[in-house]
Amino acid sequence: MNVLVPLPFVLPLLGAAFALIVRRRDTLLRIVAPLVVTGVVAAAGTLVAAVARDGVTAVQLGGWAAPLGITLVADRLSALLVTVSAVVLLAIMIHGVGEGAGGLGGEHEPGVFYPAYLTLTAGVCLTFLAGDLFNLFVAFEVMLASSYVLLTLSPSRERVQAGMTYTAVSLTSSILFLTAIGLTYAATGTVNLAELATRTAELPTGTRTGLAMLFLVVFGIKSAIVPMHLWLPDSYPVAITQITAVFAALLTKAAIYSLIRVETLLFPRESLSWPMLGLAALTLLVGTLGALTHDDLHRVLSLTLVGHIGYMLFGLSLFTVAGLTGAILYLVHHIIVQATLFLVSDLMQGLTGEITLTRLRGLAIVSPFVSVLFFIPALSVSGVPPTSGFIAKLAIFQAGVGSGSTAAYAVTGVAVLASLLTLMAMSRVWALAFWRTPAAELPERPHDAAARGGVRVMRTVTAAMVCVGLLIPAFAGPLTDWSHRAATELLDPVPYVRAVLGER
């Protein structure tokens, strides 16, 4: 276990270093990088099995006992999210390999793309495994540095401007994060999450409330909770589509995970959180309404992403096992479905050369296969039964109704309305992009074998991601049981604290 827990973080870092050494050998990069991420998937799957067998597992790097050393912790929640994230990262990388190897993606710049992508993979995995606040901060900084490089690949005026906006907002949230860590250390004398779980309870109520609100702002910015979301629709849509898929699927979810971890460990409560409940309702409405107002498909999907962050925040705000179970289910569902939608949008853009809804048309005739690939995740993100979105939303709705709070009832109603608005947004995309008469002139299909092979790889990977999304309702029982146990561990942190600190 001393090797297994850090492996999902260490392996892509070593891979990134090797990729930098061989950065001029494109063919080797396209072989080695996916193999590295495949290793991360294997390590994450093994970690899930180990956690199921042994429970919460902590590793102290460098031989320094907690709380002095670097602590990595794997429990049911972190192991699950590392595995799901690794699968999505592998799929998107293979999709990018197909596009680049087929000569369709000159934007990739392999010598830059693969090292940065592997470093981003390391940052995502470290976020889920970090056992102290400072290394959680380090994980976000690793993601920030990598994501800035990826966002500005094949730089244009629009991408550089978006990169500046993204970096400025991210650095602001990082400064606030570092401030929150400093204040927490000043108040408690530690940054270890397990030790903080016992020490923050001894703080004065005002101090605890102030720290909790500061962390809410930090992770609210990083996860694009309304009204701290304005940076996201201006940043994500301009990147290369595969990069946007990674960002939309994982970066905001890493922030939501961190908020869940910090709130349940450091600031547990017996009743619902009014600030979070209000922000959840606002996020649900603003994001989904915004998705109805744009013609750029990537902006529609990005604003849908913002709106659906509200579902996860709503589940957390209830501070019940049922609410957290729903939030975890929604995290898993949304990581997969959001990535899939952006990969499909890349196929749509390849068929028509367009991404604007008013110019996209007739795709149901041009490519029935791509139409099906869009239709299934669009139903899922809208919450149509029996998709994964329906299962996750139903769990959150049941938690809201079961809380017995009038305010929770009201936000549940808002969540149902947001689901209907999402269905309207996806129906609008379908009507404009798929049902109308095809354009008179379409881009020529690739004629050479390498390009056709690249397209086949991209379609195969996207279809595989659609199938992964369908596995969630197929295995809804075991996944719900796992999520329920993970939620129970979150609200009863004794096993987590004991795994890190021992009987002490």
Secondary structure, DSSP 4 states (H G I P E B T S, - for coil): -TTTTTHHHHHHHHHHHHHHHTTT-HHHHHHHHHHHHHHHHHHHHHHHHHHHHH-SEEEEETTPPTTTSEEEEE-HHHHHHHHHHHHHHHHHHHHHHHHHHTTS-GGGTHHHHHHHHHHHHHHHHHHHHB-BHHHHHHHHHHHHHHHHHHHTSS--HHHHHHHHHHHHHHHHHHHHHHHHHHHHHHHHS--BHHHHHHHGGGS-HHHHHHHHHHHHHHHHHHHT-TTS-THHHHHGGGS-HHHHHHIIIIIHHHHHHHHHHHHHHHS--SS--HHHHHHHHHHHHHHHHHHTS--BHHHHHHHHHHHHHHHHHHHHHH-SHHHHHHHHHHHHHHHHHHHHHHHHHHHHHHHHS--BTTT---HHHH-HHHHHHHHHHHHHHHT-TTSHHHHHHHHHHHHHHHT--HHHHHHHHHHHHHHHHHHHHHHHHHIIIIISPPPS--PPPP-SHHHHHHHHHHHHHHHHHHHHHHHHHHTHHHHHHHHHHHHHHHH--HHHHHHHHTT-
